[in-house]
């Protein structure tokens, strides 16, 4: 086991950022951590990295407490918070990270892996946002760590840089390392992660492959076109609907029982053209799961 959370809670005043969280991460997994703002993602990563202490429960990393694992060089981290040192070059900063790691890589290799060899002599405070992110990645992979933790790693990167970044991370996972990343780019989680964790108000709401998370949402997408004037009322009254969007002549709906909804649609006497029925994408599934949880938690009037 790489990481273990056992009934972990963390509270800030009246806000419970992490609420009885239990999970396990295993060697070689690439795991995406998802959740709306305020779900507890950053606090979870801070607890894992020993930057914060849990109020209750235990966190272990390779059977050690988090700080022991960090000191031993078992973990590399790329965080959103915290700035980079000014008035030093990229090469100098990366060399410092390599010098401090118990099992360092060569500076030239770290620069090349992060795609920053060409800016190695540039001052850190002269970098763009995407370049700064790649420097943070270099610092996280300055040595031979078994777990790599990434908080919104591709923010500010252009498309080609993001693709190169994830190609590198796949190589890391293929070498047996565990990669845990929090992201708002749900297409990245869908394409990259072996496993997806969905947090909501500090609790683990869903845990599985991207396909399993989509199935958990329990809904499918139905889209079709209608000719002429569209009366939305009977469409919105179709059975098992969870969402409806009418845009011009195109109708997009979500249904918890697509077969029954389509059967009822034809019962309206309309002729839907270009009818498509498909599973939810990860983004739609994520929204459906979290909205359903919000609805359950809402006070009843």
C-alpha positions in Angstrom: 0.0 0.0 0.0 1.3 3.4 -1.0 -1.2 5.7 0.9 -3.7 5.0 3.6 -6.4 7.4 5.0 -8.3 5.9 7.9 -11.3 7.9 9.1 -9.4 11.2 8.6 -11.1 14.5 9.5 -9.8 18.1 9.4 -11.9 21.1 10.5 -11.3 24.8 10.1 -13.6 26.6 12.5 -17.1 25.5 11.6 -16.0 24.1 8.2 -15.2 20.4 8.0 -12.8 20.3 5.1 -12.2 16.5 5.3 -14.9 14.3 6.9 -14.1 10.8 7.9 -12.2 10.1 4.8 -10.9 6.5 4.2 -9.0 5.4 1.0 -6.1 3.4 -0.2 -3.6 4.0 -3.1 -1.6 1.2 -4.5 1.7 0.9 -6.5 1.6 1.9 -10.1 -1.8 3.5 -10.1 -2.6 6.8 -11.8 -5.3 8.4 -9.7 -7.4 11.5 -10.4 -8.8 13.5 -7.4 -12.0 15.3 -8.5 -14.4 17.5 -6.6 -16.1 21.0 -6.8 -14.5 24.0 -5.1 -14.5 23.4 -1.4 -14.7 19.6 -1.7 -11.5 19.1 0.3 -9.0 18.2 -2.4 -6.2 20.6 -1.4 -6.6 19.8 2.3 -6.5 16.1 1.5 -3.2 16.6 -0.4 -1.9 18.8 2.4 -2.6 16.0 4.9 -1.0 13.4 2.7 2.2 15.6 2.4 2.4 16.3 6.2 1.7 20.0 5.6 -1.3 19.8 7.9 -2.2 17.5 10.7 -5.5 15.6 10.9 -7.8 16.3 13.8 -8.9 12.7 13.8 -7.9 9.5 12.0 -4.5 8.5 10.6 -2.6 9.1 7.4 0.2 6.8 6.4 2.5 6.9 3.4 4.5 3.7 2.6 3.7 2.7 6.2 5.3 5.8 7.6 3.8 9.1 8.8 3.8 11.6 5.9 6.8 13.7 7.1 8.9 10.6 7.5 8.1 9.5 3.9 8.9 13.0 2.6 12.3 13.1 4.4 13.1 9.7 3.0 12.5 11.0 -0.5 9.6 8.6 -1.2 7.3 11.5 -2.4 7.6 14.2 -5.0 5.0 17.0 -5.0 3.9 19.8 -7.3 1.5 22.1 -5.5 -0.5 25.2 -6.6 0.3 27.0 -3.4 3.8 28.5 -2.7 5.9 30.6 -5.0 9.3 29.8 -6.6 12.5 31.5 -5.6 13.1 34.8 -7.4 16.5 36.0 -8.8 17.8 32.5 -9.4 18.0 30.7 -12.7 15.9 27.7 -13.5 19.0 25.5 -13.6 20.1 26.8 -10.1 16.7 26.0 -8.6 16.5 22.6 -10.2 20.1 21.8 -9.0 19.1 22.8 -5.5 16.2 20.3 -5.6 18.4 17.6 -6.9 21.1 18.3 -4.2 18.4 18.0 -1.5 16.9 14.7 -2.7 18.2 11.5 -1.1 18.1 9.8 -4.6 18.7 12.6 -7.1 18.6 12.5 -10.8 21.1 14.4 -13.0 20.1 18.0 -13.4 20.3 17.8 -17.2 17.9 14.8 -17.2 15.4 16.6 -14.9 15.5 19.7 -17.1 15.0 17.6 -20.3 12.1 15.5 -18.8 10.3 18.7 -17.8 10.9 20.3 -21.2 12.7 23.3 -19.8 16.3 22.8 -21.0 15.9 25.8 -23.4 15.0 28.1 -20.5 17.5 26.7 -18.0 19.5 30.0 -17.8 16.4 32.2 -17.5 15.6 33.8 -14.1 12.6 32.2 -12.4 10.8 35.5 -12.0 10.8 36.0 -15.8 8.9 32.9 -16.6 5.3 32.6 -18.0 2.7 30.7 -16.1 3.0 27.6 -18.1 6.8 27.7 -17.8 6.5 28.1 -14.1 4.3 25.0 -13.9 6.9 23.0 -15.8 9.6 24.1 -13.3 7.4 23.0 -10.5 7.1 19.6 -12.2 10.9 19.5 -12.5 11.2 20.1 -8.7 8.7 17.3 -8.0 10.7 14.8 -10.1 14.2 15.9 -9.1 14.8 12.4 -7.6 13.7 8.9 -7.7 10.4 9.1 -5.7 7.8 6.3 -5.5 4.8 8.6 -5.2 4.2 11.8 -7.3 1.5 14.2 -6.0 0.3 16.9 -8.4 -2.2 19.7 -7.6 -3.7 21.2 -10.8 -0.5 20.4 -12.7 -1.3 21.6 -16.2 -2.9 25.0 -15.3 -1.4 27.6 -17.6 0.1 25.1 -20.0 -0.9 25.2 -23.7 -2.2 22.1 -25.4 1.1 20.8 -26.6 2.8 21.3 -23.2 -0.1 19.4 -21.5 0.2 16.5 -23.9 4.0 16.3 -23.3 3.4 16.5 -19.6 1.0 13.6 -19.5 3.2 11.5 -21.8 6.0 12.0 -19.2 3.6 11.1 -16.3 2.5 7.9 -18.1 6.2 6.9 -18.3 6.5 7.5 -14.6 3.5 5.2 -13.9 4.8 2.6 -16.3 7.9 2.5 -14.2 5.8 1.5 -11.2 5.4 4.9 -9.5 2.0 6.0 -8.2 0.7 9.3 -9.5 -2.0 11.2 -7.7 -3.3 14.4 -9.3 -6.1 16.8 -8.6 -7.5 18.6 -11.7 -10.4 20.7 -13.0 -9.7 19.4 -16.5 -12.1 16.4 -16.4 -11.1 15.3 -19.9 -7.6 14.7 -18.4 -9.0 12.5 -15.7 -11.0 10.6 -18.3 -8.0 10.1 -20.6 -5.2 9.6 -18.0 -6.4 8.1 -14.8 -6.7 4.4 -14.0 -8.9 5.4 -11.1 -11.0 8.4 -10.2 -11.9 9.6 -6.7 -14.7 12.1 -6.3 -14.8 14.2 -3.2 -17.7 16.2 -1.9 -17.6 18.2 1.3 -14.7 16.2 2.5 -16.2 12.8 1.9 -15.4 10.2 -0.7 -18.5 10.2 -3.0 -17.3 7.8 -5.7 -14.2 5.6 -6.3 -13.7 3.6 -9.5 -12.5 3.7 -13.1 -13.8 6.6 -15.3 -16.2 4.1 -16.9 -17.5 3.0 -13.4 -18.0 6.7 -12.4 -20.0 7.3 -15.5 -22.1 4.3 -14.8 -22.6 5.4 -11.2 -24.3 8.6 -12.5 -27.1 6.3 -13.6 -28.1 8.5 -16.6 -27.6 8.5 -20.3 -27.6 11.4 -22.8 -30.3 11.6 -25.5 -30.1 14.2 -28.3 -32.3 14.7 -31.3 -33.6 17.4 -33.7 -37.2 18.5 -34.1 -38.7 20.4 -37.0 -41.1 23.3 -36.7 -42.2 25.1 -33.6 -41.1 23.2 -30.5 -43.4 22.9 -27.5 -41.1 22.4 -24.5 -43.8 21.5 -21.9 -44.4 17.9 -23.1 -40.7 17.3 -23.6 -40.0 18.4 -20.0 -42.7 16.0 -18.8 -41.1 13.0 -20.4 -40.4 10.2 -17.8 -37.1 9.7 -16.0 -35.5 13.0 -17.1 -32.7 14.4 -15.0 -31.8 17.4 -17.3 -33.2 19.1 -20.4 -31.6 21.6 -22.8 -33.4 23.1 -25.8 -31.1 24.9 -28.2 -32.9 26.0 -31.4 -34.2 22.8 -33.1 -31.8 20.5 -31.1 -32.9 19.0 -27.8 -30.4 17.4 -25.4 -31.7 15.5 -22.4 -30.4 13.2 -19.7 -32.5 10.2 -18.5 -32.1 7.6 -15.8 -34.0 5.2 -18.1 -33.2 6.0 -21.7 -35.4 3.3 -23.2 -38.5 4.4 -21.4 -37.8 8.1 -22.2 -37.4 7.4 -26.0 -40.5 5.2 -26.0 -42.5 8.1 -24.4 -40.9 10.5 -26.8 -42.4 8.7 -29.8 -45.7 8.5 -27.9 -45.9 12.3 -28.2 -46.4 11.9 -31.9 -43.2 13.8 -32.9 -40.5 12.6 -35.3 -37.1 13.0 -33.7 -34.3 13.2 -36.3 -30.6 12.4 -35.7 -31.5 10.6 -32.5 -28.5 9.6 -30.5 -28.4 7.8 -27.1 -25.0 7.6 -25.3 -23.5 7.3 -21.9 -22.5 10.4 -20.0 -19.0 11.8 -20.3 -17.0 12.0 -17.1 -17.8 15.7 -16.8 -21.6 15.2 -17.0 -21.3 12.2 -14.7 -19.4 14.3 -12.2 -22.0 17.0 -12.3 -24.8 14.5 -12.0 -23.3 12.7 -9.0 -22.4 15.9 -7.1 -25.8 17.5 -7.8 -27.6 14.4 -6.6 -25.6 14.6 -3.4 -26.4 18.3 -3.0 -30.1 17.5 -3.4 -30.0 14.8 -0.7 -28.2 17.2 1.7 -30.6 20.1 1.0 -32.9 20.9 3.9 -36.5 19.7 3.3 -39.1 22.4 3.4 
